[in-house]
Amino acid sequence: MTTTDLVWVKSSYSGTQGDSCVEVAVTEAAIHVRDSKDLARPDFSVGRDGWTQFVRYAGRG
């Protein structure tokens, strides 16, 4: 599966203009993250455990 085959979802905190958005796609193996305003830039992926740790950390902020 390539990243173009993934189902990308924008953050619920994204503005109505559609700019400055982060999108994620979830697979069994990883969470993929990309910048929706720069699709030419490669996305990055992180394992589920790493993503869980990140979300917990960000939620404390």
C-alpha positions as CSV (number, residue, x, y, z in Angstrom):
1,M,0.0,0.0,0.0
2,T,1.3,3.4,-0.9
3,T,0.5,6.6,1.0
4,T,-1.7,7.7,-1.9
5,D,-3.9,4.7,-1.2
6,L,-4.4,5.7,2.4
7,V,-7.5,7.4,3.8
8,W,-6.3,10.7,5.1
9,V,-8.3,12.6,7.8
10,K,-7.8,16.2,8.7
11,S,-7.5,17.3,12.3
12,S,-10.8,18.4,13.9
13,Y,-8.9,21.5,15.0
14,S,-8.2,22.6,11.4
15,G,-9.5,25.9,10.3
16,T,-12.4,26.3,7.8
17,Q,-10.0,27.7,5.2
18,G,-8.3,24.3,4.8
19,D,-4.8,25.7,5.3
20,S,-2.3,24.8,8.0
21,C,-3.8,21.4,8.5
22,V,-2.3,18.2,9.7
23,E,-3.7,15.0,8.3
24,V,-3.3,11.4,9.6
25,A,-3.9,8.0,8.1
26,V,-4.1,4.9,10.2
27,T,-2.9,1.4,9.2
28,E,-2.4,-1.7,11.3
29,A,1.3,-1.0,11.5
30,A,1.6,2.7,11.8
31,I,0.1,6.2,12.0
32,H,1.0,8.3,8.9
33,V,1.2,12.1,9.3
34,R,1.4,14.8,6.5
35,D,1.0,18.5,6.0
36,S,-2.1,19.0,3.9
37,K,-0.9,22.3,2.4
38,D,2.3,20.7,1.0
39,L,1.4,17.3,-0.4
40,A,4.7,17.2,-2.4
41,R,6.6,16.8,0.9
42,P,6.8,13.2,2.1
43,D,4.7,12.1,5.0
44,F,6.2,10.4,8.0
45,S,5.0,7.5,10.0
46,V,5.2,6.4,13.6
47,G,4.3,3.1,15.3
48,R,1.1,2.9,17.3
49,D,3.0,2.9,20.6
50,G,4.9,6.0,19.7
51,W,1.7,7.8,18.5
52,T,-0.1,6.9,21.8
53,Q,2.8,8.4,23.8
54,F,2.8,11.5,21.7
55,V,-1.0,12.0,22.1
56,R,-0.8,11.5,25.8
57,Y,2.0,14.0,26.0
58,A,0.2,16.6,23.9
59,G,-3.0,16.1,25.9
60,R,-1.2,17.3,29.1
61,G,-0.3,20.6,27.5
